Amino acid sequence: MMVYNISMDTKQNRIEFTKLLRGYKSGWVAISATFDKVVVWGETLKDVMQKTKDKGQKVFYFPVEKSYSDFIGKSQE
């Protein structure tokens, strides 16, 4: 299970990416800043960055893998 911890003020919010990335087997995705949807998918990071360039919204880029057992991510704002 892939879980991402985001620290906002004193609250800890957990986001489960396993459900979010279901259906994607390879490539890269851009995930919305609210971490509730995949905005764009592409075969390479460059593809995804080009597709999101004109959207004008904050996104986070993640590689799509078959397994996320070794993936740990953390963002502090």
KABELTA-V844941 format. One record per residue. PSI is psi in radians with two decimals (999 if undefined). D_LAST is the distance of its C-alpha to the last C-alpha in Angstrom with 2 decimals. Layout:
((PSI;D_LAST) (PSI;D_LAST))
This chain:
((2.32;23.63) (2.11;20.27) (2.40;17.36) (2.20;13.65) (2.26;11.36) (2.20;7.93) (2.06;6.52) (1.99;6.17) (-2.11;8.00) (0.00;10.89) (2.55;11.50) (2.14;11.50) (2.28;12.15) (2.33;14.44) (2.18;15.41) (1.88;18.80) (-0.27;19.27) (-0.81;22.94) (-0.69;24.01) (-0.66;21.85) (0.11;23.39) (2.34;26.85) (-0.24;29.46) (2.23;27.84) (-0.39;29.66) (3.04;28.68) (-2.61;26.91) (2.67;23.36) (2.68;21.40) (2.17;18.76) (2.45;16.82) (2.74;15.63) (-0.37;12.04) (-0.02;13.17) (0.60;14.40) (-0.10;17.83) (2.70;19.99) (2.14;20.98) (-0.74;21.33) (2.55;23.38) (2.58;25.20) (2.83;26.98) (-0.55;28.96) (2.82;26.93) (-0.69;23.46) (-0.76;25.29) (-0.84;26.82) (-0.72;23.59) (-0.67;21.97) (-0.69;25.19) (-0.53;25.29) (-0.18;21.82) (-0.75;22.37) (-0.01;24.21) (-0.41;22.33) (0.44;19.91) (2.69;17.01) (2.25;13.62) (2.85;14.33) (2.38;13.51) (2.35;16.58) (2.45;18.16) (2.55;21.65) (2.22;24.07) (2.86;26.00) (-0.55;28.85) (2.50;27.09) (0.41;23.55) (-0.45;24.82) (0.10;23.51) (2.21;20.06) (2.23;16.97) (2.58;13.48) (2.39;10.08) (2.33;6.58) (2.29;3.78) (999;0.00))
